[in-house]
Amino acid sequence: MKKLDLHRTRHEDAKGMVIRFVEANWDNGEEAEIITGNSARMRGIVMNILDEYCLSYQISRMFDLNNQGYIVTWFE
């Protein structure tokens, strides 16, 4: 599984990092995890980009509802 960890990343740098991550893994059919921490603003940045690329995603996993610090997406 591919992972992008945005801990200790400034919000203004996150957009470029997420775009590069998405484009590097585009259409590889894999699941990926983007670690956002508990920042609602960081989650919003990531979700906006995933929406722009029309990628499906969910905040955390069904069995890990107590940890909202990451987003799972699928590169399809």
PDB file of N, H, CA, C and O in Angstrom:
ATOM      1  N   MET A   1       0.846  -1.176   0.000  1.00  0.00           N
ATOM      2  CA  MET A   1       0.000   0.000   0.000  1.00  0.00           C
ATOM      3  C   MET A   1       0.895   1.244   0.000  1.00  0.00           C
ATOM      4  O   MET A   1       1.878   1.320   0.736  1.00  0.00           O
ATOM      5  N   LYS A   2       0.543   2.181  -0.813  1.00  0.00           N
ATOM      6  H   LYS A   2      -0.256   2.119  -1.411  1.00  0.00           H
ATOM      7  CA  LYS A   2       1.263   3.446  -0.878  1.00  0.00           C
ATOM      8  C   LYS A   2       0.826   4.328   0.281  1.00  0.00           C
ATOM      9  O   LYS A   2      -0.335   4.295   0.688  1.00  0.00           O
ATOM     10  N   LYS A   3       1.764   5.124   0.820  1.00  0.00           N
ATOM     11  H   LYS A   3       2.708   5.151   0.489  1.00  0.00           H
ATOM     12  CA  LYS A   3       1.443   6.031   1.922  1.00  0.00           C
ATOM     13  C   LYS A   3       2.092   7.382   1.689  1.00  0.00           C
ATOM     14  O   LYS A   3       3.208   7.479   1.179  1.00  0.00           O
ATOM     15  N   LEU A   4       1.372   8.414   2.072  1.00  0.00           N
ATOM     16  H   LEU A   4       0.465   8.335   2.486  1.00  0.00           H
ATOM     17  CA  LEU A   4       1.911   9.763   2.094  1.00  0.00           C
ATOM     18  C   LEU A   4       1.655  10.307   3.491  1.00  0.00           C
ATOM     19  O   LEU A   4       0.506  10.403   3.921  1.00  0.00           O
ATOM     20  N   ASP A   5       2.707  10.657   4.191  1.00  0.00           N
ATOM     21  H   ASP A   5       3.640  10.579   3.841  1.00  0.00           H
ATOM     22  CA  ASP A   5       2.590  11.166   5.561  1.00  0.00           C
ATOM     23  C   ASP A   5       2.762  12.679   5.536  1.00  0.00           C
ATOM     24  O   ASP A   5       3.826  13.185   5.178  1.00  0.00           O
ATOM     25  N   LEU A   6       1.715  13.395   5.918  1.00  0.00           N
ATOM     26  H   LEU A   6       0.851  12.985   6.209  1.00  0.00           H
ATOM     27  CA  LEU A   6       1.735  14.856   5.910  1.00  0.00           C
ATOM     28  C   LEU A   6       2.013  15.447   7.294  1.00  0.00           C
ATOM     29  O   LEU A   6       1.897  16.658   7.480  1.00  0.00           O
ATOM     30  N   HIS A   7       2.377  14.611   8.257  1.00  0.00           N
ATOM     31  H   HIS A   7       2.472  13.627   8.105  1.00  0.00           H
ATOM     32  CA  HIS A   7       2.764  15.149   9.562  1.00  0.00           C
ATOM     33  C   HIS A   7       3.926  16.117   9.386  1.00  0.00           C
ATOM     34  O   HIS A   7       4.812  15.885   8.564  1.00  0.00           O
ATOM     35  N   ARG A   8       3.923  17.175  10.139  1.00  0.00           N
ATOM     36  H   ARG A   8       3.203  17.363  10.807  1.00  0.00           H
ATOM     37  CA  ARG A   8       4.972  18.199  10.114  1.00  0.00           C
ATOM     38  C   ARG A   8       5.079  18.898   8.760  1.00  0.00           C
ATOM     39  O   ARG A   8       6.099  19.517   8.459  1.00  0.00           O
ATOM     40  N   THR A   9       4.022  18.800   7.939  1.00  0.00           N
ATOM     41  H   THR A   9       3.193  18.296   8.183  1.00  0.00           H
ATOM     42  CA  THR A   9       3.978  19.490   6.652  1.00  0.00           C
ATOM     43  C   THR A   9       3.132  20.738   6.805  1.00  0.00           C
ATOM     44  O   THR A   9       2.039  20.692   7.370  1.00  0.00           O
ATOM     45  N   ARG A  10       3.634  21.840   6.306  1.00  0.00           N
ATOM     46  H   ARG A  10       4.521  21.877   5.847  1.00  0.00           H
ATOM     47  CA  ARG A  10       2.852  23.077   6.361  1.00  0.00           C
ATOM     48  C   ARG A  10       1.668  22.959   5.417  1.00  0.00           C
ATOM     49  O   ARG A  10       1.760  22.330   4.363  1.00  0.00           O
ATOM     50  N   HIS A  11       0.558  23.567   5.804  1.00  0.00           N
ATOM     51  H   HIS A  11       0.483  24.078   6.660  1.00  0.00           H
ATOM     52  CA  HIS A  11      -0.652  23.488   4.985  1.00  0.00           C
ATOM     53  C   HIS A  11      -0.405  23.982   3.565  1.00  0.00           C
ATOM     54  O   HIS A  11      -0.913  23.399   2.607  1.00  0.00           O
ATOM     55  N   GLU A  12       0.367  25.047   3.426  1.00  0.00           N
ATOM     56  H   GLU A  12       0.780  25.521   4.205  1.00  0.00           H
ATOM     57  CA  GLU A  12       0.608  25.599   2.092  1.00  0.00           C
ATOM     58  C   GLU A  12       1.476  24.689   1.228  1.00  0.00           C
ATOM     59  O   GLU A  12       1.479  24.836   0.006  1.00  0.00           O
ATOM     60  N   ASP A  13       2.212  23.755   1.826  1.00  0.00           N
ATOM     61  H   ASP A  13       2.210  23.635   2.819  1.00  0.00           H
ATOM     62  CA  ASP A  13       3.023  22.805   1.068  1.00  0.00           C
ATOM     63  C   ASP A  13       2.267  21.509   0.756  1.00  0.00           C
ATOM     64  O   ASP A  13       2.656  20.760  -0.141  1.00  0.00           O
ATOM     65  N   ALA A  14       1.205  21.254   1.487  1.00  0.00           N
ATOM     66  H   ALA A  14       0.890  21.863   2.215  1.00  0.00           H
ATOM     67  CA  ALA A  14       0.491  19.982   1.372  1.00  0.00           C
ATOM     68  C   ALA A  14      -0.144  19.798   0.003  1.00  0.00           C
ATOM     69  O   ALA A  14      -0.127  18.694  -0.542  1.00  0.00           O
ATOM     70  N   LYS A  15      -0.700  20.855  -0.557  1.00  0.00           N
ATOM     71  H   LYS A  15      -0.714  21.751  -0.115  1.00  0.00           H
ATOM     72  CA  LYS A  15      -1.402  20.715  -1.839  1.00  0.00           C
ATOM     73  C   LYS A  15      -0.477  20.150  -2.913  1.00  0.00           C
ATOM     74  O   LYS A  15      -0.841  19.200  -3.606  1.00  0.00           O
ATOM     75  N   GLY A  16       0.703  20.719  -3.055  1.00  0.00           N
ATOM     76  H   GLY A  16       0.999  21.490  -2.492  1.00  0.00           H
ATOM     77  CA  GLY A  16       1.653  20.231  -4.057  1.00  0.00           C
ATOM     78  C   GLY A  16       2.086  18.806  -3.796  1.00  0.00           C
ATOM     79  O   GLY A  16       2.238  18.017  -4.729  1.00  0.00           O
ATOM     80  N   MET A  17       2.286  18.471  -2.533  1.00  0.00           N
ATOM     81  H   MET A  17       2.163  19.112  -1.775  1.00  0.00           H
ATOM     82  CA  MET A  17       2.703  17.112  -2.187  1.00  0.00           C
ATOM     83  C   MET A  17       1.628  16.094  -2.550  1.00  0.00           C
ATOM     84  O   MET A  17       1.928  15.024  -3.079  1.00  0.00           O
ATOM     85  N   VAL A  18       0.371  16.435  -2.261  1.00  0.00           N
ATOM     86  H   VAL A  18       0.127  17.305  -1.831  1.00  0.00           H
ATOM     87  CA  VAL A  18      -0.729  15.509  -2.561  1.00  0.00           C
ATOM     88  C   VAL A  18      -0.900  15.372  -4.072  1.00  0.00           C
ATOM     89  O   VAL A  18      -1.107  14.265  -4.568  1.00  0.00           O
ATOM     90  N   ILE A  19      -0.816  16.470  -4.802  1.00  0.00           N
ATOM     91  H   ILE A  19      -0.648  17.369  -4.399  1.00  0.00           H
ATOM     92  CA  ILE A  19      -0.949  16.403  -6.263  1.00  0.00           C
ATOM     93  C   ILE A  19       0.153  15.523  -6.851  1.00  0.00           C
ATOM     94  O   ILE A  19      -0.127  14.680  -7.703  1.00  0.00           O
ATOM     95  N   ARG A  20       1.389  15.701  -6.413  1.00  0.00           N
ATOM     96  H   ARG A  20       1.616  16.385  -5.720  1.00  0.00           H
ATOM     97  CA  ARG A  20       2.484  14.865  -6.913  1.00  0.00           C
ATOM     98  C   ARG A  20       2.267  13.392  -6.569  1.00  0.00           C
ATOM     99  O   ARG A  20       2.535  12.514  -7.389  1.00  0.00           O
ATOM    100  N   PHE A  21       1.782  13.123  -5.356  1.00  0.00           N
ATOM    101  H   PHE A  21       1.564  13.836  -4.690  1.00  0.00           H
ATOM    102  CA  PHE A  21       1.508  11.750  -4.929  1.00  0.00           C
ATOM    103  C   PHE A  21       0.425  11.113  -5.800  1.00  0.00           C
ATOM    104  O   PHE A  21       0.573   9.976  -6.248  1.00  0.00           O
ATOM    105  N   VAL A  22      -0.660  11.848  -6.039  1.00  0.00           N
ATOM    106  H   VAL A  22      -0.780  12.772  -5.676  1.00  0.00           H
ATOM    107  CA  VAL A  22      -1.752  11.327  -6.866  1.00  0.00           C
ATOM    108  C   VAL A  22      -1.254  11.072  -8.284  1.00  0.00           C
ATOM    109  O   VAL A  22      -1.507  10.004  -8.841  1.00  0.00           O
ATOM    110  N   GLU A  23      -0.562  12.020  -8.868  1.00  0.00           N
ATOM    111  H   GLU A  23      -0.358  12.888  -8.416  1.00  0.00           H
ATOM    112  CA  GLU A  23      -0.115  11.863 -10.247  1.00  0.00           C
ATOM    113  C   GLU A  23       0.939  10.757 -10.398  1.00  0.00           C
ATOM    114  O   GLU A  23       0.999  10.108 -11.442  1.00  0.00           O
ATOM    115  N   ALA A  24       1.751  10.538  -9.392  1.00  0.00           N
ATOM    116  H   ALA A  24       1.702  11.065  -8.543  1.00  0.00           H
ATOM    117  CA  ALA A  24       2.757   9.471  -9.443  1.00  0.00           C
ATOM    118  C   ALA A  24       2.127   8.083  -9.349  1.00  0.00           C
ATOM    119  O   ALA A  24       2.700   7.100  -9.816  1.00  0.00           O
ATOM    120  N   ASN A  25       0.947   8.012  -8.742  1.00  0.00           N
ATOM    121  H   ASN A  25       0.481   8.811  -8.362  1.00  0.00           H
ATOM    122  CA  ASN A  25       0.299   6.713  -8.523  1.00  0.00           C
ATOM    123  C   ASN A  25      -0.991   6.542  -9.313  1.00  0.00           C
ATOM    124  O   ASN A  25      -1.715   5.563  -9.137  1.00  0.00           O
ATOM    125  N   TRP A  26      -1.261   7.485 -10.164  1.00  0.00           N
ATOM    126  H   TRP A  26      -0.672   8.281 -10.306  1.00  0.00           H
ATOM    127  CA  TRP A  26      -2.512   7.508 -10.922  1.00  0.00           C
ATOM    128  C   TRP A  26      -2.715   6.200 -11.672  1.00  0.00           C
ATOM    129  O   TRP A  26      -1.801   5.719 -12.342  1.00  0.00           O
ATOM    130  N   ASP A  27      -3.880   5.636 -11.566  1.00  0.00           N
ATOM    131  H   ASP A  27      -4.623   6.027 -11.022  1.00  0.00           H
ATOM    132  CA  ASP A  27      -4.312   4.482 -12.367  1.00  0.00           C
ATOM    133  C   ASP A  27      -3.466   3.230 -12.138  1.00  0.00           C
ATOM    134  O   ASP A  27      -3.346   2.403 -13.042  1.00  0.00           O
ATOM    135  N   ASN A  28      -2.874   3.071 -10.948  1.00  0.00           N
ATOM    136  H   ASN A  28      -2.971   3.742 -10.214  1.00  0.00           H
ATOM    137  CA  ASN A  28      -2.108   1.855 -10.683  1.00  0.00           C
ATOM    138  C   ASN A  28      -2.959   0.789  -9.990  1.00  0.00           C
ATOM    139  O   ASN A  28      -2.481  -0.317  -9.738  1.00  0.00           O
ATOM    140  N   GLY A  29      -4.212   1.112  -9.683  1.00  0.00           N
ATOM    141  H   GLY A  29      -4.601   2.010  -9.888  1.00  0.00           H
ATOM    142  CA  GLY A  29      -5.125   0.143  -9.096  1.00  0.00           C
ATOM    143  C   GLY A  29      -4.888  -0.144  -7.622  1.00  0.00           C
ATOM    144  O   GLY A  29      -5.535  -1.027  -7.059  1.00  0.00           O
ATOM    145  N   GLU A  30      -3.986   0.572  -6.994  1.00  0.00           N
ATOM    146  H   GLU A  30      -3.460   1.289  -7.452  1.00  0.00           H
ATOM    147  CA  GLU A  30      -3.657   0.308  -5.597  1.00  0.00           C
ATOM    148  C   GLU A  30      -4.453   1.187  -4.637  1.00  0.00           C
ATOM    149  O   GLU A  30      -4.976   2.240  -5.002  1.00  0.00           O
ATOM    150  N   GLU A  31      -4.518   0.719  -3.418  1.00  0.00           N
ATOM    151  H   GLU A  31      -4.093  -0.136  -3.122  1.00  0.00           H
ATOM    152  CA  GLU A  31      -5.071   1.494  -2.320  1.00  0.00           C
ATOM    153  C   GLU A  31      -3.942   2.346  -1.745  1.00  0.00           C
ATOM    154  O   GLU A  31      -2.782   1.935  -1.742  1.00  0.00           O
ATOM    155  N   ALA A  32      -4.287   3.517  -1.267  1.00  0.00           N
ATOM    156  H   ALA A  32      -5.230   3.851  -1.270  1.00  0.00           H
ATOM    157  CA  ALA A  32      -3.276   4.393  -0.678  1.00  0.00           C
ATOM    158  C   ALA A  32      -3.823   5.028   0.587  1.00  0.00           C
ATOM    159  O   ALA A  32      -5.033   5.176   0.760  1.00  0.00           O
ATOM    160  N   GLU A  33      -2.906   5.397   1.461  1.00  0.00           N
ATOM    161  H   GLU A  33      -1.923   5.276   1.320  1.00  0.00           H
ATOM    162  CA  GLU A  33      -3.258   6.036   2.718  1.00  0.00           C
ATOM    163  C   GLU A  33      -2.537   7.382   2.775  1.00  0.00           C
ATOM    164  O   GLU A  33      -1.326   7.460   2.568  1.00  0.00           O
ATOM    165  N   ILE A  34      -3.294   8.431   3.055  1.00  0.00           N
ATOM    166  H   ILE A  34      -4.278   8.367   3.223  1.00  0.00           H
ATOM    167  CA  ILE A  34      -2.717   9.755   3.214  1.00  0.00           C
ATOM    168  C   ILE A  34      -2.921  10.145   4.669  1.00  0.00           C
ATOM    169  O   ILE A  34      -4.052  10.332   5.117  1.00  0.00           O
ATOM    170  N   ILE A  35      -1.838  10.263   5.394  1.00  0.00           N
ATOM    171  H   ILE A  35      -0.919  10.111   5.031  1.00  0.00           H
ATOM    172  CA  ILE A  35      -1.891  10.557   6.826  1.00  0.00           C
ATOM    173  C   ILE A  35      -1.958  12.071   6.993  1.00  0.00           C
ATOM    174  O   ILE A  35      -1.047  12.797   6.595  1.00  0.00           O
ATOM    175  N   THR A  36      -3.052  12.529   7.587  1.00  0.00           N
ATOM    176  H   THR A  36      -3.792  11.939   7.910  1.00  0.00           H
ATOM    177  CA  THR A  36      -3.299  13.963   7.732  1.00  0.00           C
ATOM    178  C   THR A  36      -3.146  14.445   9.160  1.00  0.00           C
ATOM    179  O   THR A  36      -3.044  15.649   9.394  1.00  0.00           O
ATOM    180  N   GLY A  37      -3.129  13.537  10.115  1.00  0.00           N
ATOM    181  H   GLY A  37      -3.212  12.559   9.925  1.00  0.00           H
ATOM    182  CA  GLY A  37      -3.207  13.943  11.505  1.00  0.00           C
ATOM    183  C   GLY A  37      -4.641  14.375  11.800  1.00  0.00           C
ATOM    184  O   GLY A  37      -5.550  14.071  11.028  1.00  0.00           O
ATOM    185  N   ASN A  38      -4.844  15.066  12.886  1.00  0.00           N
ATOM    186  H   ASN A  38      -4.105  15.313  13.513  1.00  0.00           H
ATOM    187  CA  ASN A  38      -6.201  15.442  13.288  1.00  0.00           C
ATOM    188  C   ASN A  38      -6.611  16.831  12.819  1.00  0.00           C
ATOM    189  O   ASN A  38      -7.601  17.379  13.304  1.00  0.00           O
ATOM    190  N   SER A  39      -5.871  17.403  11.894  1.00  0.00           N
ATOM    191  H   SER A  39      -5.066  16.958  11.500  1.00  0.00           H
ATOM    192  CA  SER A  39      -6.165  18.735  11.398  1.00  0.00           C
ATOM    193  C   SER A  39      -7.307  18.696  10.390  1.00  0.00           C
ATOM    194  O   SER A  39      -7.184  18.093   9.324  1.00  0.00           O
ATOM    195  N   ALA A  40      -8.413  19.342  10.732  1.00  0.00           N
ATOM    196  H   ALA A  40      -8.513  19.832  11.598  1.00  0.00           H
ATOM    197  CA  ALA A  40      -9.546  19.413   9.809  1.00  0.00           C
ATOM    198  C   ALA A  40      -9.155  20.167   8.544  1.00  0.00           C
ATOM    199  O   ALA A  40      -9.626  19.840   7.455  1.00  0.00           O
ATOM    200  N   ARG A  41      -8.304  21.164   8.680  1.00  0.00           N
ATOM    201  H   ARG A  41      -7.922  21.430   9.565  1.00  0.00           H
ATOM    202  CA  ARG A  41      -7.860  21.931   7.519  1.00  0.00           C
ATOM    203  C   ARG A  41      -7.042  21.052   6.565  1.00  0.00           C
ATOM    204  O   ARG A  41      -7.219  21.125   5.349  1.00  0.00           O
ATOM    205  N   MET A  42      -6.149  20.223   7.114  1.00  0.00           N
ATOM    206  H   MET A  42      -6.005  20.164   8.102  1.00  0.00           H
ATOM    207  CA  MET A  42      -5.337  19.334   6.283  1.00  0.00           C
ATOM    208  C   MET A  42      -6.227  18.296   5.599  1.00  0.00           C
ATOM    209  O   MET A  42      -6.040  18.001   4.418  1.00  0.00           O
ATOM    210  N   ARG A  43      -7.186  17.746   6.329  1.00  0.00           N
ATOM    211  H   ARG A  43      -7.337  17.985   7.288  1.00  0.00           H
ATOM    212  CA  ARG A  43      -8.123  16.796   5.718  1.00  0.00           C
ATOM    213  C   ARG A  43      -8.866  17.461   4.573  1.00  0.00           C
ATOM    214  O   ARG A  43      -9.067  16.854   3.522  1.00  0.00           O
ATOM    215  N   GLY A  44      -9.275  18.707   4.773  1.00  0.00           N
ATOM    216  H   GLY A  44      -9.113  19.201   5.627  1.00  0.00           H
ATOM    217  CA  GLY A  44      -9.995  19.441   3.734  1.00  0.00           C
ATOM    218  C   GLY A  44      -9.148  19.637   2.487  1.00  0.00           C
ATOM    219  O   GLY A  44      -9.644  19.490   1.370  1.00  0.00           O
ATOM    220  N   ILE A  45      -7.877  19.967   2.668  1.00  0.00           N
ATOM    221  H   ILE A  45      -7.474  20.087   3.575  1.00  0.00           H
ATOM    222  CA  ILE A  45      -6.962  20.138   1.527  1.00  0.00           C
ATOM    223  C   ILE A  45      -6.880  18.835   0.738  1.00  0.00           C
ATOM    224  O   ILE A  45      -6.994  18.835  -0.488  1.00  0.00           O
ATOM    225  N   VAL A  46      -6.682  17.730   1.446  1.00  0.00           N
ATOM    226  H   VAL A  46      -6.589  17.730   2.441  1.00  0.00           H
ATOM    227  CA  VAL A  46      -6.553  16.429   0.787  1.00  0.00           C
ATOM    228  C   VAL A  46      -7.855  16.049   0.085  1.00  0.00           C
ATOM    229  O   VAL A  46      -7.827  15.612  -1.065  1.00  0.00           O
ATOM    230  N   MET A  47      -8.976  16.206   0.749  1.00  0.00           N
ATOM    231  H   MET A  47      -8.998  16.561   1.683  1.00  0.00           H
ATOM    232  CA  MET A  47     -10.253  15.823   0.152  1.00  0.00           C
ATOM    233  C   MET A  47     -10.570  16.662  -1.080  1.00  0.00           C
ATOM    234  O   MET A  47     -11.111  16.139  -2.054  1.00  0.00           O
ATOM    235  N   ASN A  48     -10.245  17.955  -1.058  1.00  0.00           N
ATOM    236  H   ASN A  48      -9.806  18.380  -0.266  1.00  0.00           H
ATOM    237  CA  ASN A  48     -10.482  18.807  -2.227  1.00  0.00           C
ATOM    238  C   ASN A  48      -9.698  18.311  -3.438  1.00  0.00           C
ATOM    239  O   ASN A  48     -10.220  18.285  -4.552  1.00  0.00           O
ATOM    240  N   ILE A  49      -8.452  17.919  -3.220  1.00  0.00           N
ATOM    241  H   ILE A  49      -8.028  17.940  -2.315  1.00  0.00           H
ATOM    242  CA  ILE A  49      -7.635  17.424  -4.329  1.00  0.00           C
ATOM    243  C   ILE A  49      -8.158  16.089  -4.829  1.00  0.00           C
ATOM    244  O   ILE A  49      -8.245  15.873  -6.038  1.00  0.00           O
ATOM    245  N   LEU A  50      -8.508  15.192  -3.919  1.00  0.00           N
ATOM    246  H   LEU A  50      -8.437  15.367  -2.937  1.00  0.00           H
ATOM    247  CA  LEU A  50      -9.055  13.900  -4.338  1.00  0.00           C
ATOM    248  C   LEU A  50     -10.361  14.090  -5.102  1.00  0.00           C
ATOM    249  O   LEU A  50     -10.628  13.364  -6.059  1.00  0.00           O
ATOM    250  N   ASP A  51     -11.174  15.056  -4.690  1.00  0.00           N
ATOM    251  H   ASP A  51     -10.957  15.646  -3.912  1.00  0.00           H
ATOM    252  CA  ASP A  51     -12.402  15.376  -5.429  1.00  0.00           C
ATOM    253  C   ASP A  51     -12.081  15.892  -6.832  1.00  0.00           C
ATOM    254  O   ASP A  51     -12.752  15.525  -7.797  1.00  0.00           O
ATOM    255  N   GLU A  52     -11.066  16.736  -6.946  1.00  0.00           N
ATOM    256  H   GLU A  52     -10.522  17.035  -6.163  1.00  0.00           H
ATOM    257  CA  GLU A  52     -10.672  17.270  -8.263  1.00  0.00           C
ATOM    258  C   GLU A  52     -10.267  16.147  -9.215  1.00  0.00           C
ATOM    259  O   GLU A  52     -10.521  16.230 -10.417  1.00  0.00           O
ATOM    260  N   TYR A  53      -9.645  15.108  -8.687  1.00  0.00           N
ATOM    261  H   TYR A  53      -9.439  15.040  -7.711  1.00  0.00           H
ATOM    262  CA  TYR A  53      -9.228  13.970  -9.500  1.00  0.00           C
ATOM    263  C   TYR A  53     -10.311  12.887  -9.570  1.00  0.00           C
ATOM    264  O   TYR A  53     -10.082  11.827 -10.151  1.00  0.00           O
ATOM    265  N   CYS A  54     -11.469  13.138  -8.995  1.00  0.00           N
ATOM    266  H   CYS A  54     -11.655  13.999  -8.523  1.00  0.00           H
ATOM    267  CA  CYS A  54     -12.609  12.203  -8.992  1.00  0.00           C
ATOM    268  C   CYS A  54     -12.219  10.840  -8.415  1.00  0.00           C
ATOM    269  O   CYS A  54     -12.626   9.799  -8.932  1.00  0.00           O
ATOM    270  N   LEU A  55     -11.437  10.857  -7.351  1.00  0.00           N
ATOM    271  H   LEU A  55     -11.107  11.702  -6.931  1.00  0.00           H
ATOM    272  CA  LEU A  55     -11.034   9.623  -6.681  1.00  0.00           C
ATOM    273  C   LEU A  55     -11.947   9.340  -5.493  1.00  0.00           C
ATOM    274  O   LEU A  55     -12.344  10.252  -4.767  1.00  0.00           O
ATOM    275  N   SER A  56     -12.269   8.083  -5.309  1.00  0.00           N
ATOM    276  H   SER A  56     -11.948   7.342  -5.899  1.00  0.00           H
ATOM    277  CA  SER A  56     -13.043   7.661  -4.144  1.00  0.00           C
ATOM    278  C   SER A  56     -12.137   7.666  -2.931  1.00  0.00           C
ATOM    279  O   SER A  56     -10.944   7.384  -3.034  1.00  0.00           O
ATOM    280  N   TYR A  57     -12.708   7.988  -1.781  1.00  0.00           N
ATOM    281  H   TYR A  57     -13.678   8.217  -1.698  1.00  0.00           H
ATOM    282  CA  TYR A  57     -11.921   7.989  -0.555  1.00  0.00           C
ATOM    283  C   TYR A  57     -12.835   7.861   0.649  1.00  0.00           C
ATOM    284  O   TYR A  57     -14.047   8.050   0.548  1.00  0.00           O
ATOM    285  N   GLN A  58     -12.244   7.541   1.777  1.00  0.00           N
ATOM    286  H   GLN A  58     -11.260   7.387   1.859  1.00  0.00           H
ATOM    287  CA  GLN A  58     -12.961   7.549   3.047  1.00  0.00           C
ATOM    288  C   GLN A  58     -12.003   7.988   4.139  1.00  0.00           C
ATOM    289  O   GLN A  58     -10.801   7.731   4.069  1.00  0.00           O
ATOM    290  N   ILE A  59     -12.542   8.645   5.138  1.00  0.00           N
ATOM    291  H   ILE A  59     -13.518   8.854   5.195  1.00  0.00           H
ATOM    292  CA  ILE A  59     -11.736   9.057   6.282  1.00  0.00           C
ATOM    293  C   ILE A  59     -11.633   7.867   7.207  1.00  0.00           C
ATOM    294  O   ILE A  59     -12.648   7.384   7.709  1.00  0.00           O
ATOM    295  N   SER A  60     -10.448   7.393   7.439  1.00  0.00           N
ATOM    296  H   SER A  60      -9.623   7.785   7.031  1.00  0.00           H
ATOM    297  CA  SER A  60     -10.115   6.201   8.225  1.00  0.00           C
ATOM    298  C   SER A  60     -10.734   4.961   7.593  1.00  0.00           C
ATOM    299  O   SER A  60     -11.211   5.008   6.459  1.00  0.00           O
ATOM    300  N   ARG A  61     -10.725   3.876   8.312  1.00  0.00           N
ATOM    301  H   ARG A  61     -10.338   3.838   9.233  1.00  0.00           H
ATOM    302  CA  ARG A  61     -11.300   2.614   7.835  1.00  0.00           C
ATOM    303  C   ARG A  61     -12.481   2.242   8.710  1.00  0.00           C
ATOM    304  O   ARG A  61     -12.615   2.725   9.834  1.00  0.00           O
ATOM    305  N   MET A  62     -13.319   1.392   8.192  1.00  0.00           N
ATOM    306  H   MET A  62     -13.209   0.999   7.279  1.00  0.00           H
ATOM    307  CA  MET A  62     -14.521   0.974   8.907  1.00  0.00           C
ATOM    308  C   MET A  62     -14.185   0.397  10.279  1.00  0.00           C
ATOM    309  O   MET A  62     -14.934   0.612  11.232  1.00  0.00           O
ATOM    310  N   PHE A  63     -13.076  -0.330  10.400  1.00  0.00           N
ATOM    311  H   PHE A  63     -12.467  -0.504   9.626  1.00  0.00           H
ATOM    312  CA  PHE A  63     -12.725  -0.971  11.666  1.00  0.00           C
ATOM    313  C   PHE A  63     -11.853  -0.082  12.548  1.00  0.00           C
ATOM    314  O   PHE A  63     -11.434  -0.504  13.626  1.00  0.00           O
ATOM    315  N   ASP A  64     -11.577   1.139  12.104  1.00  0.00           N
ATOM    316  H   ASP A  64     -11.917   1.481  11.228  1.00  0.00           H
ATOM    317  CA  ASP A  64     -10.672   2.032  12.831  1.00  0.00           C
ATOM    318  C   ASP A  64     -11.322   3.407  13.010  1.00  0.00           C
ATOM    319  O   ASP A  64     -10.695   4.432  12.740  1.00  0.00           O
ATOM    320  N   LEU A  65     -12.550   3.425  13.454  1.00  0.00           N
ATOM    321  H   LEU A  65     -13.059   2.593  13.673  1.00  0.00           H
ATOM    322  CA  LEU A  65     -13.305   4.676  13.526  1.00  0.00           C
ATOM    323  C   LEU A  65     -12.793   5.643  14.581  1.00  0.00           C
ATOM    324  O   LEU A  65     -13.116   6.830  14.530  1.00  0.00           O
ATOM    325  N   ASN A  66     -12.007   5.169  15.529  1.00  0.00           N
ATOM    326  H   ASN A  66     -11.744   4.205  15.570  1.00  0.00           H
ATOM    327  CA  ASN A  66     -11.467   6.056  16.556  1.00  0.00           C
ATOM    328  C   ASN A  66     -10.294   6.894  16.057  1.00  0.00           C
ATOM    329  O   ASN A  66      -9.942   7.896  16.678  1.00  0.00           O
ATOM    330  N   ASN A  67      -9.692   6.496  14.950  1.00  0.00           N
ATOM    331  H   ASN A  67      -9.978   5.681  14.446  1.00  0.00           H
ATOM    332  CA  ASN A  67      -8.555   7.220  14.392  1.00  0.00           C
ATOM    333  C   ASN A  67      -8.997   7.926  13.113  1.00  0.00           C
ATOM    334  O   ASN A  67      -9.143   7.285  12.072  1.00  0.00           O
ATOM    335  N   GLN A  68      -9.207   9.214  13.182  1.00  0.00           N
ATOM    336  H   GLN A  68      -9.089   9.734  14.028  1.00  0.00           H
ATOM    337  CA  GLN A  68      -9.649   9.994  12.029  1.00  0.00           C
ATOM    338  C   GLN A  68      -8.476  10.714  11.358  1.00  0.00           C
ATOM    339  O   GLN A  68      -8.688  11.634  10.569  1.00  0.00           O
ATOM    340  N   GLY A  69      -7.259  10.308  11.659  1.00  0.00           N
ATOM    341  H   GLY A  69      -7.086   9.560  12.300  1.00  0.00           H
ATOM    342  CA  GLY A  69      -6.069  11.019  11.211  1.00  0.00           C
ATOM    343  C   GLY A  69      -5.524  10.603   9.861  1.00  0.00           C
ATOM    344  O   GLY A  69      -4.385  10.935   9.534  1.00  0.00           O
ATOM    345  N   TYR A  70      -6.304   9.888   9.067  1.00  0.00           N
ATOM    346  H   TYR A  70      -7.230   9.618   9.333  1.00  0.00           H
ATOM    347  CA  TYR A  70      -5.835   9.517   7.737  1.00  0.00           C
ATOM    348  C   TYR A  70      -7.015   9.311   6.798  1.00  0.00           C
ATOM    349  O   TYR A  70      -8.154   9.120   7.222  1.00  0.00           O
ATOM    350  N   ILE A  71      -6.703   9.358   5.522  1.00  0.00           N
ATOM    351  H   ILE A  71      -5.777   9.513   5.178  1.00  0.00           H
ATOM    352  CA  ILE A  71      -7.704   9.170   4.469  1.00  0.00           C
ATOM    353  C   ILE A  71      -7.223   8.024   3.594  1.00  0.00           C
ATOM    354  O   ILE A  71      -6.051   7.968   3.222  1.00  0.00           O
ATOM    355  N   VAL A  72      -8.122   7.117   3.269  1.00  0.00           N
ATOM    356  H   VAL A  72      -9.075   7.163   3.571  1.00  0.00           H
ATOM    357  CA  VAL A  72      -7.826   5.999   2.377  1.00  0.00           C
ATOM    358  C   VAL A  72      -8.443   6.324   1.023  1.00  0.00           C
ATOM    359  O   VAL A  72      -9.599   6.742   0.946  1.00  0.00           O
ATOM    360  N   THR A  73      -7.670   6.132  -0.044  1.00  0.00           N
ATOM    361  H   THR A  73      -6.732   5.793   0.018  1.00  0.00           H
ATOM    362  CA  THR A  73      -8.170   6.360  -1.390  1.00  0.00           C
ATOM    363  C   THR A  73      -7.747   5.205  -2.293  1.00  0.00           C
ATOM    364  O   THR A  73      -6.882   4.408  -1.931  1.00  0.00           O
ATOM    365  N   TRP A  74      -8.355   5.123  -3.456  1.00  0.00           N
ATOM    366  H   TRP A  74      -9.058   5.770  -3.751  1.00  0.00           H
ATOM    367  CA  TRP A  74      -8.070   4.060  -4.412  1.00  0.00           C
ATOM    368  C   TRP A  74      -7.734   4.692  -5.748  1.00  0.00           C
ATOM    369  O   TRP A  74      -8.502   5.497  -6.274  1.00  0.00           O
ATOM    370  N   PHE A  75      -6.585   4.326  -6.293  1.00  0.00           N
ATOM    371  H   PHE A  75      -5.961   3.672  -5.866  1.00  0.00           H
ATOM    372  CA  PHE A  75      -6.167   4.829  -7.588  1.00  0.00           C
ATOM    373  C   PHE A  75      -6.699   3.903  -8.670  1.00  0.00           C
ATOM    374  O   PHE A  75      -6.069   2.900  -9.007  1.00  0.00           O
ATOM    375  N   GLU A  76      -7.860   4.245  -9.210  1.00  0.00           N
ATOM    376  H   GLU A  76      -8.371   5.060  -8.936  1.00  0.00           H
ATOM    377  CA  GLU A  76      -8.523   3.391 -10.200  1.00  0.00           C
ATOM    378  C   GLU A  76      -8.657   4.112 -11.513  1.00  0.00           C
ATOM    379  O   GLU A  76      -9.191   3.555 -12.472  1.00  0.00           O
TER     380      GLU A  76
END
